[in-house]
């Protein structure tokens, strides 16, 4: 199954988001010049501190999980190995091919968040681990709204991002990224249709994590 099966024609959500935001990031991550595998890695270390956040969240989902921006596939494959029903979605074709080569028994789709608009399936949980970091104020709210449409009512989103005292762009090894204040991210989640946003890391940490629940529409 490819990401085109997720696609729809809902222009109200697709807007300009699908054409620009992830396209530029996918191009940056897909270039041969950037050693993405070296930067991100292809496996989860037993000592990886993020396991203490992602694994309990996944255990609480109780259903199908979509790893959005799955990159090299390391978290998708890790959760699959733990017995979860999980698939990856990645806009950079090069990374999709890399993930499939490393983890041939795991399902990875080549596609962007925009392809999830009015999806013909709903997920119980969505993992967005640093996959929205290249989106500013003009893109991230719409991306969150699309992720909400891909979740069943009551479904859970686990989101990691860079945080700071103000919304600002900064230089990232692969492409320009953004720091989002915790309060702004929480408001963006609420506007997109999420509730019970909970900080998983301190409000002054540069690396922030929030979980949220998709409310009934």
Secondary structure, 3 states (H helix, E strand, C coil): CCHHHHCCCCHHHHCCHHHHHHHHHHHHHHCCCCCHHHHHCCCCCCCCCCHHHHHHHHHHHCCCEEEECCCCCHHHHHHHHCCCCEEEEECCHHHHHHHHHHCCCCEEEECCHHHHCCCCCCEEEEEEECCCCCCCCCCHHHHHHHHHHHEEEEEEEEEEEEECCCCEEECCCCCCEEEECHHHHHHHHHHHCEEEEEECCCCCCCEEEEEEEECCC
